Structures are given as C-alpha cells and as structure tokens.
Amino acid sequence: MTVGAFEGKRPEIGAGTYVHPSADVFGDVTVGVGCWIGPGARIRGDYGTIVIGDYCSVEDNCVIHVRPGERTSIGDWVTIGHGAVIHNVKLIHDYAIVGMGAVVSDWAVVGKWSVVGEGAVVRQGQEVPPERIAVGVPARVLDKEVSTAYKDQWTRFKKTYVDLASRYPEGYRAEHTG
C-alpha cells in the first residue's frame, strides 16, 4: 500500500477506512470515514484535489484522477465498481453507483442515486440526472427512474463494503508461497 505525499500534499484518510496494501493513494486526496479502497485502486491527487465522502467503496483496480488545478468530488455512500475510471469528474452525488468497467469523464456530474451501468462511458460535461440510469457507449439516460426496491437492495450492498472495511485490518494477511 502506498499512501504518500506528493509535493508536500499528503492524503487524509478517515477513521475506519481501509486501504488495501496493493492500492495507491497519494497527493491532495481526502477520503472520508468507513470507506473501502480495494486491491489495485489508484487515487492520484498529484495534479488536483480529490475528495471522497464517507462510506464509499472504490473497488478493485479503479482509477481516480484529476486535471491540474481542478477538483473531483465524490459524495457519501458512493459505489465505484471494479475497474471503473473516474477522470476529472466534477461531482458524483451521494448514493450513486458507477458500474464495473465504466468511465465517467471530465466535468461530468452523476446525480444522487443515479446508476452508471457496467461498461458505460459518460462523456465530458454530461449530466446523469438524480435517480436515473445511464447505459451504453456513449452513455444515454434511460427513461426509467431507480426504484425504491433497487435502493433498498443497494443500501444492503453498500453496507457490506463498510463491514468489509472494518474486518480487513484484522482479517487480511498476505501470504507468499514458493
């Protein structure tokens, strides 16, 4: 695990947040409380500022980066799926879900409880309205709102990563064979 300074700027990692040993978090980065930063994740605050809220999961092999002098903000209880790329995004609101392998590009905004489907590409400056689903390449917003049942299901899923973040400090141990 690399949690390191870049040009005098060191990440602030909230209480109860777990950063996996193979993840990198460096520079001008703030990560809230109770977050999960998974294996292989790269959160690079070398050019600009990255702020991640409380109880977020940044899953395996995600990349979060920002342009020089700019800021990427991610709300509370956000799920960023395996292998997603978040590049210079303006704002991902609370409870949003970015699916596995999705790309959310420069200056985009993802609304509260919105879903960016697996493999979707949210274009520069595009906005995904609150409680809507965006899919495809380029992403198009479906004429369908996120249901209460879906929110209930994802609330449970989101809590599993908060639980995982609390279990990993004692439960994970790297073992080398050979």
Backbone bond lengths (Angstrom), bond angles and torsions (degrees), N, CA, C in turn:
res aa  C-N    CA-C-N  psi(-1)  N-CA   C-N-CA  omega(-1)  CA-C   N-CA-C  phi
1 M - - - 1.445 - - 1.513 108.59 -
2 T 1.303 114.87 133.99 1.445 119.55 173.39 1.514 108.85 -118.34
3 V 1.301 116.34 110.93 1.456 121.99 167.25 1.508 102.93 -115.42
4 G 1.341 115.43 106.60 1.446 116.79 -170.73 1.509 114.49 -141.59
5 A 1.308 112.98 161.86 1.459 121.32 178.48 1.522 109.94 -79.94
6 F 1.314 114.74 151.62 1.466 121.75 170.76 1.512 106.66 -136.68
7 E 1.335 115.26 119.16 1.466 122.49 -178.31 1.523 111.68 48.59
8 G 1.340 114.35 45.12 1.459 120.85 174.65 1.518 115.39 84.36
9 K 1.325 118.05 -3.78 1.468 120.48 179.34 1.522 108.62 -102.93
10 R 1.338 114.87 122.10 1.464 120.91 -177.19 1.524 109.82 -116.19
11 P 1.335 118.16 140.15 1.461 120.94 178.94 1.523 112.88 -60.37
12 E 1.312 114.81 148.79 1.463 121.97 170.54 1.521 105.96 -108.98
13 I 1.316 115.76 120.46 1.460 122.11 -176.56 1.527 107.95 -112.46
14 G 1.344 116.79 122.62 1.458 121.85 -176.46 1.515 113.79 -69.67
15 A 1.319 114.80 160.08 1.465 122.34 178.73 1.522 110.50 -57.90
16 G 1.317 116.11 138.40 1.451 121.47 176.53 1.519 114.66 75.58
17 T 1.326 116.97 5.48 1.465 120.36 176.58 1.517 108.58 -85.99
18 Y 1.329 115.65 137.82 1.453 121.30 178.52 1.520 109.35 -111.44
19 V 1.330 115.01 127.26 1.462 121.88 174.74 1.530 106.38 -113.33
20 H 1.327 116.79 117.30 1.462 121.34 -177.58 1.535 110.53 -62.25
21 P 1.343 117.26 147.95 1.466 120.12 -179.20 1.532 115.15 -57.76
22 S 1.328 118.47 -24.07 1.469 118.92 179.85 1.535 112.80 -95.63
23 A 1.314 117.30 5.63 1.469 121.44 177.90 1.522 109.76 -90.86
24 D 1.333 116.22 157.02 1.466 122.78 175.28 1.518 109.30 -124.02
25 V 1.324 115.83 130.09 1.457 122.38 175.02 1.523 105.59 -134.86
26 F 1.339 116.16 116.38 1.460 116.22 -178.96 1.514 112.47 -148.77
27 G 1.339 113.16 157.08 1.451 120.88 178.29 1.512 112.59 86.57
28 D 1.327 115.50 -148.27 1.463 123.92 -174.05 1.530 109.78 -82.24
29 V 1.342 115.13 76.50 1.460 122.46 -175.57 1.523 108.37 -129.52
30 T 1.335 115.14 136.06 1.461 121.40 171.58 1.522 107.19 -122.93
31 V 1.325 115.77 127.23 1.464 121.54 176.96 1.521 106.46 -119.59
32 G 1.336 116.73 129.49 1.457 122.24 -176.90 1.515 113.70 -70.81
33 V 1.322 115.32 -167.27 1.465 121.99 -177.14 1.529 110.80 -82.68
34 G 1.325 115.85 151.60 1.453 122.85 171.73 1.512 115.63 64.52
35 C 1.320 118.40 25.31 1.466 121.75 -178.38 1.526 111.42 -90.62
36 W 1.309 114.94 160.32 1.461 123.68 175.73 1.522 106.74 -118.49
37 I 1.331 117.22 120.26 1.462 122.82 174.15 1.523 105.24 -113.12
38 G 1.334 116.87 107.67 1.452 122.58 -168.52 1.509 115.69 -79.88
39 P 1.338 115.96 175.01 1.465 121.99 -179.84 1.530 111.54 -55.79
40 G 1.316 115.24 134.05 1.457 121.51 175.20 1.516 115.73 76.95
41 A 1.319 118.55 -0.89 1.470 120.27 178.97 1.532 110.12 -65.65
42 R 1.324 115.50 144.30 1.470 121.46 178.09 1.515 108.04 -127.72
43 I 1.333 116.02 117.11 1.462 121.87 179.24 1.523 106.23 -120.53
44 R 1.346 114.92 104.43 1.464 121.17 -168.87 1.524 112.02 -109.57
45 G 1.326 114.37 102.88 1.458 120.65 174.77 1.518 111.42 -99.44
46 D 1.334 116.47 42.74 1.468 119.50 -178.28 1.530 112.22 -81.07
47 Y 1.334 117.95 -32.30 1.466 121.09 -179.32 1.524 112.41 -97.03
48 G 1.322 116.27 -45.68 1.455 121.45 -174.68 1.516 110.62 -133.86
49 T 1.331 116.38 -159.25 1.458 123.69 -173.98 1.526 110.39 -108.11
50 I 1.329 115.68 135.67 1.461 122.11 175.27 1.528 107.11 -123.43
51 V 1.350 115.67 126.84 1.457 120.99 177.64 1.522 107.79 -123.84
52 I 1.326 115.53 121.47 1.462 122.62 178.72 1.518 107.02 -114.78
53 G 1.335 116.74 128.73 1.456 121.83 -176.89 1.514 113.63 -72.68
54 D 1.319 115.34 -164.50 1.454 123.24 -177.54 1.526 111.33 -82.61
55 Y 1.331 116.25 148.98 1.460 125.42 171.27 1.528 113.34 59.45
56 C 1.306 116.55 36.29 1.465 121.70 178.15 1.522 109.88 -94.44
57 S 1.327 115.35 154.96 1.457 119.18 170.91 1.521 108.44 -121.74
58 V 1.322 114.12 123.04 1.461 122.80 174.86 1.522 103.62 -110.08
59 E 1.321 115.60 99.55 1.457 120.40 -168.36 1.527 112.28 -79.11
60 D 1.312 114.86 179.42 1.459 124.00 -172.80 1.531 112.50 -48.45
61 N 1.328 115.00 132.75 1.469 124.46 171.57 1.526 115.32 63.20
62 C 1.313 117.34 23.94 1.475 120.20 173.39 1.524 109.49 -76.50
63 V 1.334 114.95 153.63 1.460 121.00 173.82 1.529 107.67 -124.95
64 I 1.323 115.91 128.21 1.465 121.27 173.36 1.521 106.19 -125.30
65 H 1.336 115.68 122.58 1.463 121.34 -177.46 1.519 108.61 -143.84
66 V 1.312 116.07 161.06 1.463 121.21 -176.22 1.522 109.71 -141.64
67 R 1.328 115.98 149.07 1.472 121.62 179.53 1.530 111.64 -72.05
68 P 1.331 116.88 160.96 1.472 120.64 -179.35 1.527 112.10 -55.22
69 G 1.329 114.66 128.52 1.450 121.47 174.91 1.521 114.92 74.01
70 E 1.328 118.04 6.79 1.464 120.58 -178.14 1.527 110.16 -109.13
71 R 1.344 115.58 179.22 1.466 121.28 -174.56 1.529 109.52 -137.47
72 T 1.323 114.94 134.83 1.460 122.29 170.68 1.522 107.10 -112.09
73 S 1.339 115.87 127.52 1.465 121.23 179.82 1.525 109.54 -119.46
74 I 1.320 114.61 133.56 1.457 122.37 178.99 1.519 106.08 -125.09
75 G 1.338 116.27 126.20 1.466 121.55 -175.69 1.513 113.55 -71.06
76 D 1.329 115.34 -162.43 1.458 123.23 -180.00 1.530 110.33 -87.67
77 W 1.332 116.34 150.48 1.459 124.34 174.76 1.532 112.36 59.09
78 V 1.318 117.32 32.27 1.463 121.78 178.75 1.527 108.72 -88.91
79 T 1.326 116.26 139.13 1.459 122.77 175.39 1.525 108.34 -110.13
80 I 1.331 115.92 123.30 1.460 121.35 175.66 1.530 105.73 -114.39
81 G 1.337 115.59 108.66 1.454 122.61 -171.66 1.516 114.04 -68.40
82 H 1.315 115.02 163.97 1.459 124.25 -177.32 1.537 111.04 -47.45
83 G 1.322 115.80 129.15 1.461 121.53 173.27 1.513 116.03 72.28
84 A 1.310 119.13 11.96 1.463 120.89 178.65 1.526 110.60 -75.02
85 V 1.327 115.40 154.05 1.462 121.98 176.63 1.530 108.01 -119.72
86 I 1.317 115.15 124.78 1.460 122.53 177.13 1.526 104.86 -115.96
87 H 1.339 117.10 107.78 1.458 119.81 -174.68 1.520 111.33 -120.49
88 N 1.317 115.25 108.53 1.462 122.41 174.59 1.531 112.03 56.40
89 V 1.303 115.92 33.93 1.463 121.70 178.81 1.521 108.41 -68.14
90 K 1.310 116.16 138.70 1.468 120.00 178.25 1.525 110.36 -67.48
91 L 1.369 116.19 -53.40 1.462 119.10 -176.39 1.526 110.39 -159.67
92 I 1.328 114.59 132.88 1.459 121.70 166.87 1.524 105.03 -113.11
93 H 1.332 115.77 114.66 1.464 121.47 -174.51 1.524 112.00 -73.38
94 D 1.336 115.56 167.41 1.456 123.91 179.78 1.531 112.01 -50.46
95 Y 1.324 114.84 143.86 1.462 125.29 173.53 1.531 114.83 66.68
96 A 1.314 118.16 3.37 1.462 120.13 179.60 1.525 110.22 -66.31
97 I 1.328 114.45 158.67 1.454 121.89 178.55 1.526 107.69 -129.06
98 V 1.329 115.85 125.08 1.459 121.55 174.05 1.526 105.83 -110.25
99 G 1.330 116.38 114.72 1.451 121.64 -173.06 1.523 113.90 -68.68
100 M 1.315 114.38 167.52 1.461 122.28 -179.27 1.528 110.86 -56.54
101 G 1.317 116.11 133.50 1.452 121.60 175.59 1.518 115.24 71.34
102 A 1.318 118.53 6.47 1.461 121.09 179.30 1.521 110.41 -76.81
103 V 1.340 114.78 157.98 1.463 122.03 175.21 1.523 107.19 -123.79
104 V 1.321 115.55 127.90 1.458 121.01 173.50 1.523 105.10 -118.67
105 S 1.328 115.63 118.04 1.455 121.18 -166.64 1.532 113.22 -101.18
106 D 1.302 113.47 -178.73 1.456 124.43 -172.69 1.526 114.42 -43.74
107 W 1.305 115.23 130.03 1.467 125.91 172.07 1.516 113.86 62.70
108 A 1.320 118.19 13.61 1.470 121.47 177.01 1.533 109.39 -74.04
109 V 1.335 114.73 158.86 1.462 122.28 175.77 1.529 107.31 -130.51
110 V 1.332 115.75 130.44 1.460 122.00 177.31 1.528 106.39 -114.30
111 G 1.341 116.86 121.26 1.456 122.52 -173.81 1.512 114.77 -71.28
112 K 1.327 114.69 167.38 1.460 122.48 178.62 1.524 109.47 -59.12
113 W 1.333 116.42 131.29 1.454 125.42 -179.74 1.526 113.20 60.87
114 S 1.325 117.31 18.99 1.464 119.77 175.30 1.518 110.01 -79.72
115 V 1.334 114.51 158.49 1.460 121.19 179.46 1.525 108.17 -125.39
116 V 1.335 115.77 125.59 1.461 121.64 170.66 1.524 104.61 -101.21
117 G 1.323 117.02 113.77 1.458 121.92 -174.07 1.515 113.66 -63.97
118 E 1.326 115.33 161.40 1.465 121.69 179.58 1.522 110.02 -55.56
119 G 1.332 115.73 131.49 1.454 121.59 175.86 1.518 115.41 75.34
120 A 1.317 118.22 0.46 1.464 121.25 -179.46 1.527 110.67 -70.60
121 V 1.334 115.90 156.18 1.459 121.62 175.82 1.528 107.98 -124.36
122 V 1.331 115.08 107.94 1.455 121.50 175.49 1.525 106.56 -85.92
123 R 1.326 116.08 117.87 1.471 122.59 -173.19 1.532 112.61 -71.47
124 Q 1.325 113.76 166.03 1.466 120.74 176.26 1.519 109.96 -54.65
125 G 1.329 115.81 129.83 1.456 121.73 175.74 1.515 115.42 74.51
126 Q 1.326 118.35 -1.99 1.458 120.76 -178.83 1.524 110.01 -71.56
127 E 1.329 116.99 147.36 1.453 121.58 176.05 1.525 109.51 -119.48
128 V 1.330 114.72 129.42 1.452 121.43 173.30 1.530 105.15 -99.93
129 P 1.342 118.14 114.05 1.469 120.62 -176.55 1.528 112.45 -62.50
130 P 1.319 117.50 160.14 1.462 121.02 178.52 1.525 111.73 -56.54
131 E 1.353 114.43 141.76 1.459 123.35 174.57 1.529 113.91 58.66
132 R 1.326 115.59 31.99 1.468 120.13 178.79 1.523 109.39 -120.71
133 I 1.319 115.98 164.99 1.458 123.25 -178.05 1.521 108.50 -116.08
134 A 1.335 116.20 130.24 1.466 121.83 177.74 1.519 108.44 -118.22
135 V 1.346 116.12 130.15 1.458 121.03 -178.37 1.527 110.02 -137.51
136 G 1.338 115.32 158.44 1.455 120.94 171.41 1.517 114.39 96.89
137 V 1.352 112.78 177.72 1.458 121.97 -179.88 1.523 107.59 -131.08
138 P 1.324 118.51 109.57 1.463 126.73 -9.60 1.527 110.56 -68.61
139 A 1.330 115.83 161.08 1.460 120.69 -176.40 1.522 111.03 -65.26
140 R 1.326 114.63 137.05 1.460 120.48 171.97 1.522 106.87 -122.40
141 V 1.328 115.69 143.13 1.453 121.18 -177.90 1.528 108.39 -84.51
142 L 1.321 115.91 124.91 1.453 121.09 179.67 1.532 110.77 -74.58
143 D 1.301 115.52 152.94 1.459 121.40 177.58 1.530 109.00 -85.88
144 K 1.323 114.85 59.65 1.455 121.69 -176.18 1.517 107.94 -153.43
145 E 1.324 116.99 132.01 1.458 120.88 177.72 1.524 110.47 -90.28
146 V 1.309 115.60 156.79 1.458 122.21 175.67 1.531 107.40 -70.65
147 S 1.324 117.01 128.88 1.469 121.88 -175.98 1.531 111.48 -81.00
148 T 1.318 115.27 162.14 1.462 121.52 175.21 1.528 110.14 -62.67
149 A 1.322 117.35 -39.48 1.470 120.47 178.77 1.530 110.66 -61.66
150 Y 1.324 117.16 -40.63 1.466 121.36 178.77 1.531 109.98 -64.29
151 K 1.327 117.06 -43.72 1.465 120.90 178.23 1.524 110.75 -60.78
152 D 1.334 116.75 -43.20 1.467 120.12 178.92 1.525 111.15 -61.61
153 Q 1.328 116.45 -44.72 1.463 121.34 178.99 1.531 110.30 -61.13
154 W 1.330 116.83 -47.73 1.464 120.09 -177.84 1.521 112.71 -70.72
155 T 1.315 118.10 -26.96 1.467 119.68 174.41 1.520 109.39 -62.21
156 R 1.324 116.58 -41.41 1.473 120.03 176.51 1.531 111.04 -64.64
157 F 1.345 116.67 -44.78 1.464 120.21 179.25 1.530 110.87 -60.27
158 K 1.317 116.58 -43.38 1.463 120.73 -178.39 1.534 110.42 -62.13
159 K 1.307 116.46 -39.01 1.468 120.35 -179.98 1.528 111.81 -66.59
160 T 1.344 117.77 -26.78 1.465 119.16 178.71 1.529 110.75 -64.34
161 Y 1.338 117.93 -33.84 1.462 119.68 178.49 1.521 111.86 -75.57
162 V 1.318 118.00 -32.41 1.465 120.40 173.64 1.521 108.73 -63.38
163 D 1.331 116.40 -42.93 1.459 121.16 176.73 1.530 110.84 -62.42
164 L 1.327 116.63 -43.46 1.459 120.93 179.62 1.534 110.93 -60.68
165 A 1.334 116.34 -41.17 1.471 120.34 179.00 1.525 111.14 -60.83
166 S 1.321 116.98 -32.74 1.469 119.38 179.44 1.531 112.31 -79.50
167 R 1.335 117.56 -24.57 1.461 121.41 -177.67 1.525 113.73 -88.05
168 Y 1.307 117.73 -29.00 1.467 120.82 -173.31 1.532 114.74 -64.62
169 P 1.319 121.05 -38.99 1.475 118.18 -178.22 1.524 113.60 -55.24
170 E 1.332 117.68 -35.98 1.450 120.55 178.62 1.521 113.02 -95.53
171 G 1.311 117.49 -28.46 1.456 121.16 -171.14 1.515 116.25 -91.65
172 Y 1.324 118.52 -19.39 1.458 120.43 -176.66 1.528 110.03 -95.72
173 R 1.336 115.16 134.06 1.453 119.96 175.74 1.522 107.21 -145.31
174 A 1.302 116.70 120.47 1.465 120.93 178.34 1.530 109.33 -71.31
175 E 1.307 115.57 136.69 1.453 121.03 177.05 1.515 108.48 -128.61
176 H 1.311 116.14 129.81 1.464 121.57 179.55 1.520 108.98 -107.60
177 T 1.321 115.43 129.83 1.458 118.79 179.05 1.509 109.88 -114.58
178 G 1.269 116.09 164.69 1.450 121.19 173.79 1.426 112.50 96.83
